[in-house]
């Protein structure tokens, strides 16, 4: 993986770059649609390729490990051939999913024992076997195994958790370097910076992960319930400590406004389930604001859903949701992904032409209002 920084906005920390992988080049800043189980929910591959023009999608180690399983993925030749997706893929290590299973997991130095949400069976994730699993999945970019701390989180817990994440990172790097990719192309491993909302811990973590001279760095443990001001503050403090010539990935973020605020603070890569999850539930993001598609005000509004989705009216979309028709969540998810990718591409254009700061201020106000 190779990252080239093309331009940094003079009035902010916003960056435009190119991230080259074995399966294609990614133009940053970028949003990665979440394809948890080797599929972006409700979105056909052809729409991802030719309509949304997604440059990279995200898969999840926890879910793919449980189903279909690494044996099937390896027999298929990896996730790209299994899902017929020939563009880049990033896999999350499963640390967040293990965090979300707090009622059925046990954490110790060796790793984490957890209970499958599918059938209740018990499994162990260690830094070593998570590397092996991600080798078998075959993503272009893989993540180190970490503990995602909850919010709120007291200082001592956050400190101990961060140090364990660092020890796990050392083990991940050792395993990664003593194994080889399985499908004839290179993989890159990204460490994850933790430390909750404590500045000194985030600083320690940002400095520690750089000892490994990885191809890029991720910021985890945010967007877990903390105030947005804390998210922005931690993001800004961490990016100030990271090397300019490596990509920065803010995990699990977020709303359209979150993306623009964090692009301004130097983030290059994002992922979040919000566009598809909210779309399935009738919330639609547009260039003019946020629409609750079930609202009666749209019942006889025959104007286009948005400039990105002119083929359906608001009235028709409301009808689909009220009637419980499958097409409603599909079109809503498609519109939301169109909008998220449009938004980061517009951000990139404004970074390159030196107008990002002014554009961003106006755009945040517009896209955050409910209409």
N, C-alpha and C positions, 0 to 999 in steps of 0.2 A: 504494500500500500504506500502511495506517495501523495503528499499534500503540498500544493503550491498556493501560497497566499498571493492573491492578485491585487487586492486593494483594501485599505482600511480607511473608513470614513473619518475625515479630519475632525468632525465635531462630536464624535462618539467612539466607542470601541467596536462598532459594527464592521464585519469583515466579509469579503467575497473571496472564494477560493475554488480550487479544483482538487478533488479527491479521486485518485486513480486506483482502481482495483482490478483484479483479474477478470471481473465480469462487467467492467464498464467504468466510465468516468461520472462522478457525481459533482454537480455544481452547488456550491454552498453559498449561503445558508440553505439547508435542506430540511424538509419534513419527511419522516419515514412512516408510511402507513403501517399499522400494526397487523401483521398476519400471524397471530399467535400460534395457530396450529397448521402452519403452511398454507393459510388462506386468509385473505382479508375478507371479513364477514360480509356477505351479500354482494361482493364485487367480483365480476368475472375477470379473468386474466386479461382478456382483450381490452377491457376498459382501463385496467391498470396500465397496460402498455401503450395504447394508442389514444386514449381519451385523457386520462389523468396524467399520463406520461410520468409515472412514478420512476424515479431513478434508483431507488433502493427500498426494500421492505424489511420489516423486522419479524423474526420468528422467536419463539420462546423455548428454551431448553427444557424447562420443567414439563410443559405440555407435550412437546414432541418426544421427550423421553418416555412419558407414560403412554402416549398414543400418537402415532402408530408404533413407536418403539425404535430404538437405534438399529436393531437388526434389519428391519424393513427398510429404513433409510439407507443403510449401507448397501443392502442388496440392490436398491434402486440406483446407487451411484451418488447419493447425497441429495440434499434438499432441492438443488437447482433442477436436476433431472426428475426427481420425484414429483415436483409441482409444475414442471415445464416452465420455469422462470429463469431466463438466462441473463438477468441483471443482478446487481449486487444484493446480498442478504447480510443482515446483522442479526446475531442471536444474543438475547439477554441470557445471563447465566442461570436464571431461576432464583436468584437471591430475593427479588421482590415477591415472587410467588410464595417462597418459603416464609417470608415475613408475614404475608397475608394469611398464612395458615397457623397463626399463633396459638390457636387452641389445640392443634394436633401435631405439634413439632417439639423436638427436644434438641437444643443446641449445646454443643461442647467443642473442645478444641479440635477434635478429629474432623468434625463436620456437623451436619444437621440430619437427624432422623425425622422423617415426616410421614404423614398418612395420606395416601392418594385420595383426592376428592372424587375419583371415579368409582373405586371399588373398596376403599378402606385399607388396601394393602400398605405395608410399611416399607420404606426405602431410605437409603442413606446417600446424601450428597456430600462429597468431600472436594476440596480444591482439585485433587488429582483426577477423580472420576468425572467431575464436571468438564475438565479439559478434554478427557477422552470422549465424553459424550458429544462435545462440540466439534471435535475432530470428525466424528462419525456423521454428525449433521451436515458439516461441510460449509458453514457460512463463511463469507469473505472476512467479516469482522466478528470476533467473539469477545465475550466479556469475562473478566475475572470474577470468581465467586466471592461474594461479600455479604455482610449483614446490613440490611436496610433498617435503620433505626426508626422507631415510631415517633410521632409527635402527639403530645409533648413527651420529652425525653430528658431526664435529669442529667446533669453534667457528667457525673461519675459513670453512669451507664454508657453515655455517648463516648466517653474517653476509652473505656474498656472495649466497647464494641469496635471502635476505630482501630485500636491496636490489634484486635483479633483479625479484622479485615486486612490489615497490613501483613500479618503473619500468613494468612491465607493467600494473599497476593504473592508472597515469596514462593509459596508452594506451587501456586498456579504457574508462575513463570518458570520454575524449575521443570515442571512436568511438560509445559508447552515447548520448552527448548530441547527436551530430550526425546520428543516425539516428532513425527513427520505428518504433513497433510496427506490425506488418503486419496485425493481425486485429481492430482496433477496440477494444482494451483496453490499459491501461497495463501495463508490465513494470517491475519493480524490480531493480536491480543491487546485489548484496552484495559488498563487498571481503572478502578472506581474510587473516587475521592469521597470520603464520608466525614462525619463530624457534627451532624445535626445542625443546629443554628448557632453554634459557638465558634466565634471567629478564630480563636487560638487553635482549636482542634482542626478546623478547615485548613488553616495555614500549615499545621504539622502534616496533615494528610496530603495536601498538594505538594509539599516538599518531599515527602517520603516516596510517593509514587514515581516521581521523576528520576529516582535512583535507577529505575529499570530501563530508562530510555526507550519507552514504548513508542509505537507508531501514532498513538493518540491517547487522549485522556477523557474519562467520563466523570461527571458529577452526579452522584446518587444521593438518596435520602432527602430529596426535596419534593415538593408537590405531594406531600403526605399529610396535609392538613394545617401546615404552618401558615401564618399570614403572608400574603404576597410580598409585603415589604421585606420580610425576612428572606424569602426566596430570592428576591432581587439583590438584597444586600450580600447574601452568601455567594451568589453567582458572580457579582462584581468583584468581591474580594478574592475569589478563587481564580477567576480568569486573569486577574492582574499578576498572578504568580506563575501562570503556565507559559511555556514557550510559545512564541508567536508562530513558529513553523510547524506546529502539530495541531490537528483538529481537536475541537472541544465539543463534547456531546453532553447535553443536559437531559437526563433520563426522565421519561414520563411526563413531560411538560408539552403542552397544556392548552389553555384557551388561546384564541387568536391574539388577544392583547398580550398574554404571557410571552408568546413567541416573539413579538416585536420588541417588547421590553428587554428580553434576554438576548436577542440579536444585537441590540444596542450595547449590551454589556459583554459582547465578544463571543457568544455561542455560535457554533457552526451547524450543529445537528440536533434534531428533536425527534421524539416519538410520543404518541399519546393515543389512547383508545377513544378519546372524546369525539372526533368527527364521526366515526361509525356508531359508537354506542349512543351518543346523543341523537344522531340521525335516526336510528332505529326506534327511538322513543319520541320522535316528532319535533325535535329541536333542530332548526336549520340555521347555519351560519351563512351570511351573505355580505356583499360589499357595502350594504346599507345598514346592516345591523342583524340582530338575532330574532328569528321568527319562531313562535310557538304554533306549530302547524295545526294543532287541534282547536285553536281559538276560533270562536264563531265569527269573528270579524272577517275571516277569509272565505266564508261560505259562498259569497257571490262576487268574490274578487277574481276577475278573469285575466288579470295582468300576469306576465310571466313570473315564474318562481324567482328567477334572478337572471342577470345577463349571462351567467355561466350555464344556466339551465333554462333556456327560453322555451323548450319544447313542451313544458307542462305549466299550467296556470296554478295559482295559489288555491283557487277553488277546487280544482281537480285533485291537487295534493291533499287538501283537507279531507275531501271525500274519501280518498284511499285510506287515510288513517282512521277516520270515523268508521268506515266499513270493515276495517281489519284486513284490507287487501295487502298481499305480500309486496306488491310493487311500491307501495308507499315508503317503507323502510329502505328498499333498494335505491330508489331515486334520491331520497334524503341523504343516504350515506354517500352516494355518488356526488351530489352537490357539495356536501361538506368537504370531501376529499379534493374536489376540484378547487374549492375555495382555499383550503389550506395550502395546496401547492401553488395556486395563483398568488397567494399572499407572500410566501417566501421568495417566489420568483420576482415579484414586484420589489420586495426588499432588496434583492440582489441588484436589480436595475438601478435603484436609487443609491445604493452604496457605490456602485461603479461610476455613476455620474455626479456624485458629491452632494446629493440632495436628501440623503436618508433622514437626517435629524428632523428637518421640517416636515417631510412627508409622514414620518412615523408619528409625530405628535398629533397631527390631524387625523390620521388613519385610526389610531387607538380610540379616539373619541367616537368616531363613526361606527366602527365594528363592534363596540362594546354596548351600544344602546339597544334596547328592546323595542321592536316595532310591531 
